[in-house]
Structure formats: structure tokens, C-alpha cells
């Protein structure tokens, strides 16, 4: 009887109990929020910066939003860097605070310790590219890096120089993302994608653009920092749909290779028939205990290199061609150098890559002005002290602005001017080695940087041999970051055959 009365009383008063419960939860969550906000503000007290909104941070102060983009975001960060030397805090929402580093002396502290002390803070990318070299940490990263490094040895890269740039397909259509995808597929995976000749929009390229856009949009929309909210949102649905397309592409590449290797269990037997590639080494990699990579790990690495191996080089080549179009005097020197090295050849050999130093300096200068990866992120796992005595606690997020470092007027004289002579050996020796970091630096530098530089050299050289590039002054690139540096309005270049057919 007493139990029945108690149950009846609860039923009559459950709205009251529920309201009290909700109030307790709200008070608790609010208290945690306020404490986290206060701790984050206290951690960056030593680093002055632009005043943020209490709720939105600096998101509303930059223009790069889904409905309002004008390509000035990165310039705004450079301007802030002029006011706040070395580094300044940047807030994306009320709690997500990054120390934005834009000077090589500060970047050095992070980059040289990025193996054991720092982990990449790109958690939003995990659903797309998995836990590969870009996102993995600790012993897993060390093991994978050691197993995959042989895949980028010059003996592996050397045979593929002649396949890096399919001139007949790539130049007339100027489909650089398609061309670089063809190149990475052929060189790293021995897979003939022929995406330049199939016409239409390549599904994988389209998915990569969608994923890059959604990652950037999620990062700048602080409610989407919550996994559940993003998952249930329309943007989360689009993200998962695009990720399925990307995964389908990489799964097909892996499946076909495994089918061809069913009868082979040694790399030497493959090498006797054809040149080894990255995927061969990935599938046959073994550590000291003769343990290889799991199927999940293999797909994560293929997803990583499929994305990084084509999108970054497409951006680098695009902006390098633009820089040369805007600077015809340097373009002519490059063309003369290339013609002297190649003579009557229409392809480049491995030995030719080291014989075009002026062209290489022009490529490096374009990478300085327009780094394909304009910034990277770290989460420090131990307290860190910079050279000027300022410190950050373990767990704090750090953003390394590659674009900001490359445009820092205290490091580079006239930083907005295209001047390849900056990369003469005598000039390089006067600068910090961390003043030019398009491929990062330290233990976690880009494992494929030699492949990327080789591909850029081949693409630029064969283009300049055939075509004169002319600036279109009516179209100036509006640069934006989508993980990779892109132009909002495209890159417009006029071309004219060097030796027109009469």
C-alpha cells in the first residue's frame, strides 16, 4: 500500500523532479563550461592577440564563411601577425583556442618535438583518411613511418619520373587535379585511372573537394565540434556520403592489387617482373617481429597518400604556373634552362631533375608564396616553453601558420614579391631552416616531399617547353584554405604555344 502511494506521488510530481534534474544538469554543464573557458583564457594570458567574441571567438572577424568568402582570410591573419609578434591566440568558438604561430623561432620548438611530444589535432579527418601517418601518434606512428619510408627511396621513385606528367592528356585540358591523380595512381599504385581521358567530373576528385570543404566548415562552426551534433546534421550526412565514395575508390585499388599478388609472397619476385611501387611495399611491409599492417591500416595509408599525393601537388603546380605567368622574365630564364637540358626530348629523365636549378628556385618561391598546406595543427602532450620564456600547458592546441611564416616581413624582405633568388645557397644559409616549411620539418615532415618536388619539376618543365604562360590581369586568385590552398575563383592563365604549328 505504501509503495503504491509512493508510486502515485511520483507520477503526480514527475514533471517537478524532471525539471529539477534538468536544472542540475544545466548548472553542472554551465559550471564546467565556465571553468574550461577560464582555464583556456588563463593559459594564453602571456600571448596578446586580437580581441575575440565571447561566444564566437574570431570566426565572425574573418570572412571565410559558407555564404561570404572573398579570399582575404589568410591576409587578415598575416596582418594580425604584424601586430602580435611570434604567436597570438585564435578562438574558434567559446572553447577551441589555438596558439597561432607565425615565426620560425617559435615553429622550431614545435616541429623538432613533433614526434614524441606533439600529436596532430586533425580529429575531424579521422572518418575520412583513418589513422594513417598524418593522424597516428606515438609508437604506431613510429612503426608506420619506419615501415613506409622505403616506399619513397629514390630507387623506387626513379623509374616513375617519365610517368609523372602525361603531357598529351594533361596540358591541353589543364585538369591538374586529374593529372596529379593519374600520376599518383600510376606511380604509387601502378593503377591506370585514366581519369583525364574519361571526361566529366571524376567522382573521387569531387568527393575530396566535398570532404575538404566540410572539414573546414565543421572546424569553423563550433556546435559541429560535437560529434553527435555533426553526425545528425545535413552536413554530417553529406560528409559520410562523400567519405563512402572516397573509400570505395581506395578499396578498389587495394582489391585489384591483392588479386594480382595472390600467387606472390616476396617483393623480389615482383621486382623481377616490374618496378616496385608504394602499394607493393605497403602490402609486404614487416617489422622486426615479422608483423605486417592490418587491412584497416593499409586502407588508412592508401587514403592518406591518395589525398595528399594528388591534391597538394595540384595546388602547388597551379600556383607555380600562375607565378611564372605573372613574372615573364623569370619564366624565360626557366624555359631557356629547360630547353638546354632537354634538347629535343619531350620527357624528363631522373638525371635531368638536378640540372634545372633556376626552375627549382622558382618552384620553391611559389611554394613560399602559396604553400599547398597553409597551416598545420598540433596538440602538445607535455608542457612546452618557447625561447622567450612563455609557456603552454600539456593538452593545448597549437596552429603553425605556414602561410604566416612564409609572409613574415621580419623573416623575408618584401615578402609579397616573387623573387626566386631568395633560394640561392648563399641566401638560404642566412635564414632559419624553419623559415621555409612547405613540407613541414622535423620528425613528422612530409614523407612524400621528394615525390612532390619531382612531380612539380616535371610538370613545370614540360609545360614551359611547350607553352608560354601569360597572366590574365582581370582574374586575381582569391585564395582560401580547404585543408589545401585553393583559389575561390580559379586560376586563370592564358597560354600560347612556344612553337606554333603553321
N, C-alpha and C positions, 0 to 999 in steps of 0.2 A: 504493500500500500504506500509506504514511504517512498519507494523507488518510483512508483507511478506518479506520485505528486511532484517529485523532483524532476522527472522527465517532462511532465506537463509544464512546470515552471520554466524549464529551459526552453521548451518550444515557444512559450509565450514571450520569452525575453531574448531569443537568439539574435534578433536584429541588434539589440543593445550590445551583446557580447561580441558580435561580429564587428560592430563599429569600434569598440574598444580595441579589439585585435588589430584592426586596420590602422588605428591611430598609433598604437605601439610600433607597428611595422614602419609607418611613415616617419615617426620620431627617430627610430633607430637608423633607418636609411639616411635621413637628413643629417643625423649626427655624424655618421660615417663619411658622408659626402663633404660636410664642412671640415672635418678633421683631415681628410685627404687633400682637400683644396688648400688648407692652411699649411700642411706639410710640403706640398708642391711649391707654394709661394716662398716658404722659408728656404727651400733648397736652392732657389735661384736668386736669393736676395743679393748676392755678390755680383750678379750679372744684370746690369741695367739693359732695358730694351724698350721698344715701342709699347705704349700703354694698351693692354688688351681689354676687350669687353668682358665683364664678369662671367657671362653665360656663353658667349660665342667665341671668346678668345680673339684671335686675329683673323678668323675666317671672313668676317664681314669687311675687313680692311683691304683685302685683296680681291681682285675682280674675277678670278677664275672660278666661276660657279657655273652650274649647268646652263643657266639662262643668260649669263652675262660674262663673256670672255673677250678680252681684247689683246691678249698676248703680252701683258705688262707685269704679270706676277713676279717673274724672276728679276726683272729690273727693279721692282719695288724692294725685294729682298737685298739686292746689291746696294740700293740707296740706304736702307737701314744699316747695312754693314759699314757704310761710311760714317755713320753716326755712333755706332757701338762697336769698337774695335774687337777683333778676335772672335767674339761669340755673343749671341744675345738669345734670350728665351723666346720661343714661339709657341703660342697656345692654339690648339685645335679643339675647341670646346672648353668646358669648365675645368677638366681634369687632365687632358692629354697635353702635357708640356714637353717640348723638345728644346734642348740647347742647340741652337743653330750655329755651327762652326763654319767660319769663312776665312780662316787664316791658316797657312801651312804649319806654323809652330804649334797650334792647337790640334790640328788634324793629325800631326805626327804622334801625339800622345795616344790617340785612339787607334790609329792604323797599325802602329807597331805592336799593339797589345790585343789586336782583334782576334787572335786565335783563342788563348785560354781565358781572357778577361771579358771579351765582348761578344754578344750574340746579336745576329741581325733581328731587327724588330719588325719584320715584314709578315706578321702572323696572318694578315688577310690573304696573302698569296698562297697559303698552305693548301687551300681547297683546290687550287689550280695546278701548281707545279710540285706539290708534295714536299717531302722532307729531303730534298736533294742538297747539292753543295751550297746553293745560295742560302738556304734556310736552316740547315742542320747545324748542330753545335757540339762542343765537347769531343769526346772520343769518337763518336760517329762521324763527325766532320773530318777529324784527323785521318781516320781509316779510309773514308771515301776519297779524300784528296790524294792520299798515297796510292790508292788503287787506280785512280783515274789519270794521274799525271802522265803515265806512259802513253796515253792516247793523244797527247799533244807534243810528243817528241818530234823533233824536226824530221826524223826518218819516216815518221808516219805522215806528216804534213807535206813533205817534199813532193811525192808523186801526184798530189792533187792540185798543184798550182795551176796547171793547164786547164783544170776543170772548174776553176773558181768563178769564171766570168764567161757566160755563154753569149758572146758578142752578137751573134746574128739574132738571138732572141731578145737579149736584154736592152741593147741600146735603142733601137727604133721605137720600142714601146715605152721605154723609161719606167718599166714596172719594177722599181728597185727592191721593194719588199718581196715581190715574186722572184726576182733574180737571186736575191740573197737566200731565200728559202730553197730555191733549186740548188744553190751552191752548198748550203749546209746539209741538205738531204743527200746530195751526191758525195760530198767529201767525208762527212762524218758517219753517214749511214749507208753509203753505196746504194741509194734508193733514187730511181729516176722518177721524180714527181712530175716533171714537165708542166708545171703549173703556169708557166709563161705562155705556152702554146695552146692551152686548153680553152682560153678565153673566159670571160665572165669574172666574177669575184671569187677568189679562192676561199673556200669555207673556213679553212684553218686561219688564214690571214684575217678574215672578218671576225672570227672568234677571238683572236689575240687582241685586236683593236677594242672589241667589246669588253673583254676582261680587263684590259689596261684602263679603260675609261671608268669601269665600275669600281675597280680598286681605288683609283684616285678619288672618285665621288664618295665612296664609303669613308675614306680617310678624312675627308673634309666635312662630312655630315655626322656630327658626334653621336646622335642617337643610334646610328648604324654601327658604332663601335661595339654595341651589344650584339652578340652572335644571334640570339633568338629573334631580336627585332629585325635584323638584316635578313635572316632566313625567311621570315614570314612576309617580308616586303616584296613588292613587284620587282625591285632591283635585285633582290636575292634570287628570285625565280629566274631572271634573265642571266644572272651570274652562273647559276647551276646549269642552265641550258647551254651557255657558251662553253663552260668547262667540259661538258659531255662531248661537244664537238671536238675540242682540243684533245681530250683523252682518246677519243675514237681514232684520231689521226695517228697519235703516237702508238697506240695499241696495234694498229695495222702494220706500222713499220716494224715493231718488235716481233709480231706474229710471223710475218713473212721471212724475217731473218732466221728465226728459230726453225722454221720449216726447212730452210736451205742448209742448216747446220745440224740436222738430226743425225747424220752419219759421221760427223766430225767431232772430235773431242780434244784436239790440240791446235793451238794457234799456228804452229809450224806447218801443219797440213794445209791450212787456209792460205798462209803466206806463199806456199809453193804454187798456188793457183792464181792469186790476185793480191793486190795491195791491201794491207790491213787498214781498218778504219776504227773510229771511236767506238762504234757499237760492238765490233768484234772484241775489243779489249774490255768493254763493259760486261759482256756476257761471259768472258773467260777469266775475269779478274779473280785472283785468290790471295788471301792474306797468309800470314805465317802458319796458321792452323788449317790452311787449305780450304777456308770457308769463302764462298763467293757472295755476291749480292743477291738479296731476295728479289722476287718478281716485283714487289712494291718499290724497292729501292731502284731497280733498273728503270721502271717507268718514271719515277721521280727525276732521275738524272736525264732521261731522254726528254721529258717535258721541259726541264730546265734549259738544256742545251738547244732544244728546238726553238724555244722562245728567245733566249739570249743570243743564240748563234745567227739569227737572221734579222731580228728587229733592231738590235743595236747597230749592226753593220749597215743596214739600210739607212738608218738615221745618219750615221757617220758619213757614208758615201754621198747622201743627198746634200748635206750641208757643206761638204768639201767641194762638190761641184758648184754649189752656189757661191762659195767664197772665191773660187777661181774665176767664175763668170764675172764677179764684181771687181776682180783685180786682174785685168788682161795682161799687165806687164809681167806678173808672176806666172800666169798661165802660159805665156810664150816661152819663158825660160824652162818651165816643166816640159813643154812639148818638144823643144829642141833637145833637151836631155834624153827624153824617152825615144825620140827618133834616132838619136846617136846610138843608144843601147840596143834597140830592137832592129834597126836597119829595115829590112824588108819583111820581117816576121810579123804575123798577125796574132801571135800568142806570146806569153811570157814564160820563161823558164825559171827554175828556182834560183839559178845563179844571177839572173837579171835583177832580182829584188834588192840586192845590196848595191846596185850600180846606179840608183836614181836618188841620190841624197837630197837634192833640192826638192824633188817631188815629195819625198818623205817629210821634209821640214814643213812643206805646205800642208800636208795631211795633219801633222801634229798641231800646227797653228789653227787649223779648222776645228780640231778636237778640243783645243783650248777655248775657242770662242763658243763652240756648240758641242759640249760633251754629250754623247748619246745617253749616258746615265747622269742626269744633272744633280743627283743627290743620293746619298745612302743613309741608312739608319742603323743605329746600334742601341743595345740596352746593356749598360755596363753591369757586370756581375760582382765587381768589387769596388770599394771607394776609389776615386781617381783624383789625383792632384795634378794640375797643369803647371807649366813652367813659372807662371806668375804667382803661384801660391793659392789660387782659387780652387775649390774642391767641389766634387759632387758625390753623393752617396751611392751605394750599390743599388741597382734597380732603376736608376734614372735613364731616361731616353735621350739619345744624342742624335742630331741630324748633321751629317757632313755635307755642306753645300759645295759640291764640286764646281758648279757654275759660279758661286760666290768666290771661291778661292781663285779660279781662273780669271775673274774680272776684278780682283782686288787691286786697287790702284797703289797700295803700299808695297805690293809684290811685283806688279807688272807696270812698266811705264806705258802710258797711253793704252790702257787695257782693251779698249774697244776697236783698236786699229789692227788690221790684218798685217802682220809682219813676220814672215817665216824665219827671218834671220835671228829671231829670238832663240832658235834651236840650233844655232851654230855651237859646236862643242865649247868654245871659249865663253859663250854667253850662258850655256846651261850650267857650267861649273860654278857660276856666281850665284846661282839660286838654290834655295832649299830643294832637295829631291821630292818634297811633298807639295811643291808649288804647282806641279803638273801631274794630276792623278786621274786621267780619264778611265783608267782601268783599275782604280784604287791602288793600294800599296800594302806592303807588309805581308803577313802570313795568308791573309784572305784576299790577296789580289786576284784579278781575273785569270783563271786558269787557261782561258782561250784567247788571251790577248795577242799572241803571235799569229794565230789563225786569223783574227780580225784584222790586224795590220797588214798581213799578206793579202787578204781579200781586198782591202781598200786600195792597196798599191796596184794590184792587177786591174781592178775596176777603173781607177782613175787613169792609169797609164793607157789602157786600151781605148778608153773614151777620148782622151786628148789626142791620141794618134789619129783618130778618125774625124773628130768634130771640134769645131771652135765653139766655145760657150760664151754666150752674150747675155748680160744682165737685162732683165725686164724691169725698168725703174718704176713701173706702175704697180708692181706687186712686191711688197716687202714682207718677208715671213713674219707672222705673228706667233712667236714661239711659246709653247705650252709644254707642261710635263704630264705625261701619261705613263709613269714609270720610266718611259723612254722619252727623250726630247723629240717633239714633233712641231710641225707648223700648222696652225689653225686654218690658214687659208692656202695651204700647199706651198710648194717651192717651184716658182716659175722661172724657167731658163729658156732662152732662145738658142737654137743650135744651127750650125751651118757646117756642111761637110768641108773638111780641110782640102780635099782633092775632089771637087765635084765632077761627076761623070758627065761628059759632054754628049 
